[in-house]
Amino acid sequence: MTRVQVIVPARNREQEIEACLRSIGEAIHRLREPWNAGVVVVCDACSDTTALRAQRALPDATVLICNYASADNARARGAEFALDEREAQWLAFTNADLEVPPNWLTLQLARADAGFEAAAGLVESNLSTDAGRAHHERARGANLGIRTTGYRRSGGFAHWPCAEKRDILQRLDLRNGNICWDTQSIVARVRARPAIAALDCLPPQYNSA
């Protein structure tokens, strides 16, 4: 049975974490053999009840406590746990303030079955912007799936202050990794805040679909 682990970094997300994990739980429920999934929530430098609410929302989830105050370090910690303790073969990453659709994992793993090493999706916000309209952010680290062989081959998450999530895809791409840039069907939705990440630290080819 192929093992999938969903990694969710969270810092003071007590208002959003339960909805996030419920949506992940529904996505896991949609999976069929031979995929088997678990969830790792990495509560990083939290001063609220995020960890308690995470365990309440998804009792089977593993909740890790750390004090990095760094999203990329928290993601790396979750990935290390998934690889070492859960022997994961596919890692799926999202953020604690997002809700994923029920077919989120099904679509990612269909890309895996098709031979892709990674599937990078879209983050959508329906919150008001300065322009007064819905907008999309290609914050793919908040909506990313990657085969563990590709994760290791790329070196994992670099501890950089900017674009750490897209950097892993850059490095995988430079090593001729087979990446599915899917901004049409693999979509997660922001629950709380309109801005996910600035993309101006990436080369233009990594800012396009």
MIDOSE-1310 file (N, C-alpha, C; in nm, 2 decimals, decimal comma, always signed):
residues 209
mtrv	+0,08/-0,12/+0,00/+0,00/+0,00/+0,00/+0,09/+0,12/+0,00; +0,06/+0,22/-0,09/+0,14/+0,34/-0,10/+0,10/+0,44/+0,00; +0,20/+0,50/+0,07/+0,17/+0,58/+0,19/+0,18/+0,73/+0,14; +0,08/+0,81/+0,18/+0,07/+0,95/+0,15/+0,07/+1,02/+0,29
qviv	+0,15/+1,13/+0,30/+0,14/+1,21/+0,42/+0,12/+1,36/+0,38; +0,02/+1,42/+0,44/-0,02/+1,56/+0,42/+0,05/+1,64/+0,53; +0,13/+1,74/+0,49/+0,20/+1,82/+0,59/+0,14/+1,96/+0,59; +0,10/+2,00/+0,72/+0,03/+2,13/+0,74/+0,11/+2,21/+0,84
parn	+0,19/+2,31/+0,80/+0,25/+2,40/+0,90/+0,15/+2,50/+0,95; +0,16/+2,53/+1,08/+0,06/+2,62/+1,14/+0,12/+2,70/+1,25; +0,09/+2,83/+1,24/+0,14/+2,92/+1,35/+0,02/+3,01/+1,39; -0,03/+2,99/+1,51/-0,14/+3,07/+1,56/-0,26/+3,07/+1,46
reqe	-0,30/+2,95/+1,42/-0,42/+2,94/+1,33/-0,54/+2,87/+1,39; -0,56/+2,91/+1,52/-0,67/+2,84/+1,59/-0,81/+2,87/+1,52; -0,82/+2,98/+1,45/-0,95/+3,01/+1,39/-0,97/+2,94/+1,25; -0,86/+2,89/+1,19/-0,87/+2,83/+1,06/-0,84/+2,68/+1,06
ieac	-0,76/+2,63/+1,16/-0,71/+2,50/+1,14/-0,82/+2,39/+1,14; -0,93/+2,40/+1,21/-1,03/+2,30/+1,21/-1,09/+2,28/+1,07; -1,12/+2,39/+1,01/-1,18/+2,39/+0,87/-1,08/+2,33/+0,77; -0,96/+2,37/+0,79/-0,85/+2,31/+0,70/-0,85/+2,16/+0,71
lrsi	-0,84/+2,11/+0,83/-0,82/+1,97/+0,86/-0,95/+1,89/+0,82; -1,07/+1,95/+0,84/-1,19/+1,88/+0,79/-1,19/+1,86/+0,64; -1,14/+1,97/+0,57/-1,13/+1,95/+0,43/-1,03/+1,85/+0,38; -0,92/+1,84/+0,45/-0,82/+1,74/+0,43/-0,88/+1,60/+0,46
geai	-0,95/+1,59/+0,57/-1,01/+1,46/+0,60/-1,11/+1,41/+0,49; -1,18/+1,50/+0,44/-1,27/+1,47/+0,33/-1,19/+1,42/+0,20; -1,08/+1,49/+0,18/-1,00/+1,45/+0,06/-0,94/+1,31/+0,08; -0,90/+1,28/+0,21/-0,85/+1,15/+0,24/-0,96/+1,04/+0,22
hrlr	-1,08/+1,08/+0,26/-1,19/+0,99/+0,26/-1,22/+0,95/+0,11; -1,19/+1,03/+0,02/-1,21/+1,01/-0,12/-1,11/+0,91/-0,19; -1,00/+0,89/-0,12/-0,90/+0,80/-0,17/-0,94/+0,66/-0,17; -0,89/+0,58/-0,26/-0,91/+0,44/-0,26/-0,78/+0,37/-0,27
epwn	-0,78/+0,24/-0,25/-0,66/+0,16/-0,26/-0,59/+0,18/-0,39; -0,46/+0,18/-0,41/-0,37/+0,14/-0,30/-0,31/+0,25/-0,22; -0,38/+0,37/-0,22/-0,32/+0,48/-0,15/-0,38/+0,48/+0,00; -0,29/+0,52/+0,09/-0,33/+0,53/+0,23/-0,26/+0,66/+0,29
agvv	-0,34/+0,74/+0,35/-0,30/+0,88/+0,38/-0,31/+0,90/+0,53; -0,21/+0,99/+0,58/-0,21/+1,04/+0,71/-0,18/+1,19/+0,71; -0,19/+1,25/+0,82/-0,17/+1,40/+0,83/-0,08/+1,43/+0,94; +0,02/+1,52/+0,91/+0,11/+1,58/+1,01/+0,09/+1,73/+1,02
vvcd	+0,05/+1,77/+1,14/+0,03/+1,92/+1,16/+0,15/+1,96/+1,24; +0,22/+2,06/+1,19/+0,34/+2,11/+1,26/+0,31/+2,25/+1,32; +0,28/+2,25/+1,45/+0,25/+2,37/+1,52/+0,38/+2,45/+1,56; +0,40/+2,56/+1,49/+0,53/+2,62/+1,50/+0,51/+2,76/+1,58
acsd	+0,58/+2,77/+1,69/+0,58/+2,89/+1,77/+0,44/+2,94/+1,80; +0,35/+2,85/+1,83/+0,21/+2,89/+1,85/+0,19/+2,94/+2,00; +0,11/+3,04/+2,02/+0,08/+3,09/+2,15/-0,07/+3,08/+2,17; -0,14/+3,01/+2,09/-0,28/+2,99/+2,10/-0,32/+2,84/+2,11
ttal	-0,44/+2,81/+2,07/-0,49/+2,67/+2,09/-0,49/+2,59/+1,96; -0,40/+2,63/+1,87/-0,39/+2,56/+1,74/-0,38/+2,41/+1,75; -0,28/+2,37/+1,83/-0,25/+2,23/+1,85/-0,37/+2,15/+1,90; -0,44/+2,21/+2,01/-0,56/+2,14/+2,06/-0,67/+2,13/+1,96
raqr	-0,69/+2,23/+1,89/-0,80/+2,23/+1,79/-0,77/+2,14/+1,67; -0,64/+2,13/+1,64/-0,60/+2,04/+1,53/-0,63/+1,89/+1,57; -0,59/+1,86/+1,70/-0,62/+1,72/+1,74/-0,77/+1,69/+1,75; -0,84/+1,79/+1,79/-0,99/+1,78/+1,80/-1,05/+1,76/+1,66
alpd	-1,00/+1,83/+1,57/-1,06/+1,83/+1,43/-1,03/+1,70/+1,36; -0,91/+1,65/+1,38/-0,87/+1,53/+1,31/-0,79/+1,44/+1,41; -0,86/+1,36/+1,49/-0,79/+1,29/+1,60/-0,68/+1,19/+1,55; -0,69/+1,15/+1,43/-0,58/+1,06/+1,38/-0,46/+1,13/+1,34
atvl	-0,46/+1,26/+1,33/-0,35/+1,34/+1,28/-0,23/+1,34/+1,39; -0,11/+1,34/+1,34/+0,00/+1,36/+1,42/+0,03/+1,51/+1,44; +0,04/+1,56/+1,56/+0,06/+1,70/+1,59/+0,20/+1,72/+1,65; +0,29/+1,79/+1,57/+0,42/+1,81/+1,62/+0,43/+1,96/+1,67
icny	+0,51/+1,98/+1,78/+0,53/+2,11/+1,84/+0,67/+2,15/+1,82; +0,69/+2,27/+1,76/+0,83/+2,32/+1,75/+0,83/+2,47/+1,77; +0,94/+2,53/+1,76/+0,96/+2,67/+1,79/+1,05/+2,74/+1,69; +1,04/+2,70/+1,56/+1,12/+2,76/+1,46/+1,08/+2,91/+1,43
asad	+0,95/+2,94/+1,44/+0,90/+3,06/+1,38/+0,94/+3,08/+1,24; +0,93/+2,97/+1,16/+0,97/+2,97/+1,02/+0,89/+2,87/+0,95; +0,81/+2,91/+0,85/+0,73/+2,82/+0,78/+0,81/+2,71/+0,70; +0,92/+2,75/+0,64/+1,00/+2,65/+0,57/+1,06/+2,55/+0,66
nara	+1,11/+2,59/+0,78/+1,16/+2,49/+0,88/+1,05/+2,40/+0,93; +0,93/+2,45/+0,95/+0,82/+2,37/+0,99/+0,78/+2,27/+0,89; +0,78/+2,31/+0,76/+0,75/+2,21/+0,65/+0,86/+2,11/+0,65; +0,98/+2,15/+0,66/+1,09/+2,05/+0,66/+1,08/+1,95/+0,77
rgae	+1,05/+2,00/+0,89/+1,03/+1,91/+1,01/+0,92/+1,81/+0,98; +0,81/+1,86/+0,93/+0,70/+1,77/+0,90/+0,74/+1,66/+0,79; +0,81/+1,71/+0,69/+0,85/+1,61/+0,59/+0,95/+1,51/+0,65; +1,04/+1,55/+0,73/+1,13/+1,46/+0,79/+1,06/+1,35/+0,87
fald	+0,96/+1,40/+0,95/+0,88/+1,30/+1,03/+0,81/+1,20/+0,94; +0,75/+1,26/+0,83/+0,67/+1,17/+0,74/+0,76/+1,07/+0,67; +0,88/+1,11/+0,64/+0,97/+1,02/+0,57/+1,03/+0,91/+0,67; +1,07/+0,96/+0,79/+1,14/+0,87/+0,88/+1,04/+0,78/+0,96
erea	+0,93/+0,84/+1,00/+0,84/+0,77/+1,09/+0,72/+0,71/+1,02; +0,68/+0,76/+0,91/+0,57/+0,71/+0,84/+0,60/+0,64/+0,71; +0,73/+0,65/+0,67/+0,78/+0,59/+0,54/+0,69/+0,63/+0,42; +0,66/+0,76/+0,42/+0,58/+0,82/+0,31/+0,64/+0,80/+0,18
qwla	+0,56/+0,79/+0,07/+0,61/+0,78/-0,06/+0,56/+0,90/-0,15; +0,46/+0,97/-0,09/+0,42/+1,10/-0,16/+0,39/+1,20/-0,05; +0,44/+1,32/-0,06/+0,41/+1,42/+0,04/+0,32/+1,53/-0,02; +0,22/+1,57/+0,05/+0,13/+1,67/+0,00/+0,14/+1,79/+0,10
ftna	+0,16/+1,91/+0,06/+0,17/+2,02/+0,14/+0,06/+2,12/+0,12; +0,00/+2,18/+0,23/-0,09/+2,29/+0,22/-0,07/+2,37/+0,34; -0,14/+2,48/+0,35/-0,13/+2,58/+0,47/-0,25/+2,57/+0,56; -0,24/+2,61/+0,68/-0,34/+2,59/+0,78/-0,46/+2,69/+0,76
dlev	-0,44/+2,79/+0,68/-0,55/+2,88/+0,65/-0,62/+2,86/+0,51; -0,59/+2,74/+0,46/-0,65/+2,70/+0,33/-0,75/+2,59/+0,35; -0,85/+2,58/+0,26/-0,94/+2,46/+0,25/-0,92/+2,40/+0,12; -0,89/+2,27/+0,12/-0,87/+2,20/-0,01/-1,00/+2,13/-0,05
ppnw	-1,02/+2,11/-0,18/-1,14/+2,05/-0,23/-1,14/+1,90/-0,21; -1,25/+1,83/-0,22/-1,25/+1,69/-0,19/-1,17/+1,61/-0,28; -1,15/+1,66/-0,40/-1,07/+1,58/-0,50/-0,92/+1,62/-0,50; -0,87/+1,69/-0,40/-0,74/+1,75/-0,40/-0,63/+1,64/-0,40
ltlq	-0,64/+1,54/-0,31/-0,54/+1,43/-0,31/-0,56/+1,34/-0,43; -0,69/+1,31/-0,47/-0,71/+1,23/-0,58/-0,65/+1,28/-0,71; -0,65/+1,41/-0,73/-0,59/+1,47/-0,85/-0,44/+1,47/-0,84; -0,38/+1,50/-0,72/-0,24/+1,49/-0,71/-0,19/+1,35/-0,74
lara	-0,26/+1,25/-0,68/-0,21/+1,11/-0,69/-0,23/+1,06/-0,83; -0,33/+1,11/-0,90/-0,35/+1,08/-1,04/-0,23/+1,12/-1,12; -0,17/+1,24/-1,09/-0,05/+1,29/-1,15/+0,07/+1,20/-1,12; +0,07/+1,15/-0,99/+0,18/+1,06/-0,95/+0,17/+0,93/-1,03
dagf	+0,05/+0,88/-1,04/+0,03/+0,75/-1,12/+0,07/+0,77/-1,27; +0,06/+0,90/-1,31/+0,09/+0,93/-1,45/+0,24/+0,94/-1,47; +0,32/+0,94/-1,36/+0,46/+0,94/-1,37/+0,53/+1,07/-1,33; +0,45/+1,17/-1,29/+0,50/+1,30/-1,24/+0,57/+1,28/-1,11
eaaa	+0,68/+1,36/-1,09/+0,74/+1,36/-0,96/+0,68/+1,46/-0,86; +0,62/+1,56/-0,92/+0,55/+1,67/-0,84/+0,43/+1,72/-0,91; +0,34/+1,77/-0,83/+0,22/+1,84/-0,88/+0,20/+1,97/-0,81; +0,21/+2,08/-0,88/+0,20/+2,21/-0,82/+0,07/+2,28/-0,86
glve	-0,01/+2,31/-0,76/-0,14/+2,37/-0,79/-0,15/+2,52/-0,77; -0,28/+2,56/-0,76/-0,31/+2,70/-0,75/-0,37/+2,73/-0,61; -0,35/+2,85/-0,56/-0,42/+2,90/-0,44/-0,51/+3,01/-0,49; -0,64/+3,00/-0,45/-0,74/+3,10/-0,49/-0,79/+3,17/-0,37
snls	-0,81/+3,30/-0,39/-0,87/+3,38/-0,28/-0,99/+3,45/-0,33; -1,10/+3,44/-0,26/-1,23/+3,52/-0,30/-1,25/+3,64/-0,21; -1,14/+3,67/-0,13/-1,15/+3,79/-0,04/-1,14/+3,91/-0,13; -1,18/+4,02/-0,08/-1,17/+4,15/-0,15/-1,03/+4,19/-0,16
tdag	-0,99/+4,25/-0,28/-0,86/+4,30/-0,30/-0,87/+4,45/-0,32; -0,76/+4,52/-0,33/-0,76/+4,66/-0,36/-0,84/+4,69/-0,49; -0,83/+4,59/-0,58/-0,90/+4,61/-0,71/-1,05/+4,57/-0,70; -1,09/+4,52/-0,58/-1,22/+4,48/-0,56/-1,27/+4,36/-0,64
rahh	-1,18/+4,26/-0,66/-1,22/+4,14/-0,73/-1,14/+4,02/-0,68; -1,19/+3,91/-0,71/-1,13/+3,79/-0,67/-0,99/+3,77/-0,74; -0,90/+3,71/-0,68/-0,77/+3,70/-0,74/-0,71/+3,56/-0,71; -0,61/+3,52/-0,79/-0,54/+3,40/-0,77/-0,40/+3,42/-0,74
erar	-0,34/+3,34/-0,65/-0,20/+3,34/-0,62/-0,14/+3,20/-0,65; -0,03/+3,20/-0,73/+0,03/+3,08/-0,76/+0,13/+3,05/-0,65; +0,08/+3,03/-0,53/+0,17/+3,00/-0,41/+0,17/+2,85/-0,40; +0,25/+2,79/-0,49/+0,24/+2,64/-0,51/+0,29/+2,57/-0,38
ganl	+0,37/+2,62/-0,30/+0,41/+2,55/-0,18/+0,30/+2,53/-0,09; +0,20/+2,61/-0,09/+0,07/+2,59/-0,02/-0,02/+2,50/-0,08; +0,02/+2,45/-0,20/-0,07/+2,35/-0,27/+0,03/+2,27/-0,36; +0,10/+2,18/-0,30/+0,21/+2,11/-0,36/+0,21/+1,96/-0,32
girt	+0,23/+1,87/-0,42/+0,25/+1,73/-0,39/+0,38/+1,69/-0,46; +0,46/+1,61/-0,39/+0,59/+1,57/-0,44/+0,62/+1,42/-0,40; +0,67/+1,35/-0,50/+0,71/+1,21/-0,47/+0,83/+1,22/-0,37; +0,84/+1,13/-0,28/+0,95/+1,14/-0,18/+1,09/+1,12/-0,25
tgyr	+1,10/+1,05/-0,36/+1,23/+1,04/-0,43/+1,27/+1,17/-0,49; +1,17/+1,24/-0,54/+1,19/+1,38/-0,59/+1,23/+1,48/-0,48; +1,16/+1,46/-0,37/+1,19/+1,55/-0,25/+1,34/+1,53/-0,21; +1,38/+1,41/-0,20/+1,52/+1,38/-0,16/+1,61/+1,43/-0,26
rsgg	+1,58/+1,40/-0,39/+1,67/+1,44/-0,50/+1,69/+1,59/-0,51; +1,59/+1,66/-0,48/+1,60/+1,81/-0,48/+1,67/+1,87/-0,36; +1,68/+1,79/-0,26/+1,75/+1,84/-0,14/+1,65/+1,89/-0,03; +1,52/+1,87/-0,06/+1,42/+1,91/+0,04/+1,40/+2,06/+0,04
fahw	+1,34/+2,11/+0,15/+1,32/+2,25/+0,16/+1,44/+2,33/+0,20; +1,48/+2,42/+0,12/+1,60/+2,51/+0,15/+1,55/+2,61/+0,26; +1,64/+2,64/+0,35/+1,61/+2,73/+0,46/+1,64/+2,88/+0,42; +1,56/+2,92/+0,32/+1,58/+3,06/+0,27/+1,46/+3,14/+0,31
pcae	+1,48/+3,27/+0,33/+1,37/+3,35/+0,38/+1,26/+3,38/+0,27; +1,30/+3,36/+0,14/+1,20/+3,39/+0,04/+1,19/+3,28/-0,06; +1,06/+3,25/-0,10/+1,03/+3,15/-0,20/+1,09/+3,01/-0,17; +1,09/+2,97/-0,05/+1,15/+2,84/-0,01/+1,07/+2,73/-0,07
krdi	+0,94/+2,75/-0,10/+0,86/+2,64/-0,15/+0,88/+2,62/-0,30; +0,88/+2,73/-0,37/+0,90/+2,72/-0,51/+1,05/+2,68/-0,54; +1,14/+2,71/-0,45/+1,28/+2,68/-0,47/+1,29/+2,53/-0,49; +1,22/+2,45/-0,41/+1,23/+2,31/-0,42/+1,19/+2,26/-0,56
lqrl	+1,10/+2,33/-0,62/+1,06/+2,29/-0,76/+1,16/+2,34/-0,86; +1,22/+2,45/-0,83/+1,33/+2,50/-0,92/+1,44/+2,39/-0,92; +1,48/+2,35/-0,80/+1,59/+2,25/-0,79/+1,55/+2,12/-0,86; +1,43/+2,08/-0,84/+1,38/+1,95/-0,90/+1,38/+1,97/-1,05
dlrn	+1,34/+2,08/-1,10/+1,33/+2,11/-1,24/+1,47/+2,11/-1,30; +1,57/+2,17/-1,23/+1,71/+2,17/-1,28/+1,77/+2,03/-1,28; +1,71/+1,94/-1,21/+1,76/+1,80/-1,21/+1,67/+1,71/-1,30; +1,60/+1,78/-1,39/+1,51/+1,71/-1,49/+1,40/+1,64/-1,43
gnic	+1,35/+1,69/-1,32/+1,23/+1,63/-1,26/+1,11/+1,66/-1,35; +1,01/+1,56/-1,34/+0,89/+1,57/-1,42/+0,78/+1,64/-1,33; +0,76/+1,77/-1,36/+0,67/+1,84/-1,27/+0,54/+1,87/-1,35; +0,42/+1,85/-1,29/+0,30/+1,89/-1,34/+0,26/+2,03/-1,28
wdtq	+0,25/+2,13/-1,37/+0,21/+2,26/-1,32/+0,06/+2,28/-1,35; -0,02/+2,24/-1,26/-0,16/+2,23/-1,28/-0,23/+2,34/-1,20; -0,27/+2,45/-1,28/-0,34/+2,56/-1,21/-0,48/+2,56/-1,25; -0,53/+2,46/-1,32/-0,67/+2,45/-1,36/-0,75/+2,37/-1,27
siva	-0,70/+2,25/-1,23/-0,79/+2,16/-1,15/-0,74/+2,14/-1,01; -0,61/+2,15/-0,98/-0,57/+2,13/-0,84/-0,57/+2,27/-0,77; -0,68/+2,31/-0,71/-0,70/+2,44/-0,65/-0,73/+2,43/-0,51; -0,67/+2,51/-0,42/-0,70/+2,53/-0,28/-0,75/+2,67/-0,26
rvra	-0,83/+2,69/-0,16/-0,89/+2,82/-0,14/-0,85/+2,88/-0,01; -0,81/+3,01/-0,01/-0,78/+3,08/+0,11/-0,90/+3,10/+0,20; -0,88/+3,08/+0,33/-1,00/+3,10/+0,42/-0,99/+3,23/+0,49; -0,87/+3,28/+0,51/-0,86/+3,40/+0,60/-0,79/+3,52/+0,54
rpai	-0,69/+3,51/+0,47/-0,61/+3,63/+0,43/-0,59/+3,63/+0,28; -0,59/+3,74/+0,21/-0,58/+3,75/+0,07/-0,44/+3,73/+0,01; -0,34/+3,75/+0,08/-0,20/+3,73/+0,02/-0,14/+3,61/+0,08; -0,08/+3,53/-0,01/-0,02/+3,40/+0,04/+0,13/+3,42/+0,04
aald	+0,19/+3,46/-0,07/+0,33/+3,48/-0,08/+0,37/+3,56/-0,20; +0,47/+3,64/-0,18/+0,52/+3,72/-0,30/+0,60/+3,63/-0,39; +0,58/+3,65/-0,52/+0,64/+3,56/-0,62/+0,75/+3,64/-0,69; +0,79/+3,76/-0,65/+0,88/+3,84/-0,72/+1,02/+3,79/-0,70
clpp	+1,05/+3,70/-0,62/+1,18/+3,64/-0,60/+1,21/+3,52/-0,69; +1,12/+3,49/-0,78/+1,13/+3,38/-0,87/+1,16/+3,43/-1,01; +1,24/+3,35/-1,09/+1,25/+3,38/-1,23/+1,11/+3,38/-1,29; +1,09/+3,45/-1,41/+0,96/+3,45/-1,47/+0,90/+3,32/-1,50
qyns	+0,99/+3,22/-1,54/+0,93/+3,09/-1,58/+0,86/+3,02/-1,47; +0,90/+3,05/-1,35/+0,84/+2,99/-1,23/+0,72/+3,07/-1,18; +0,69/+3,18/-1,24/+0,57/+3,26/-1,21/+0,45/+3,23/-1,30; +0,47/+3,15/-1,40/+0,37/+3,12/-1,50/+0,32/+2,98/-1,48
a	+0,20/+2,96/-1,54/+0,13/+2,83/-1,52/+0,20/+2,72/-1,60
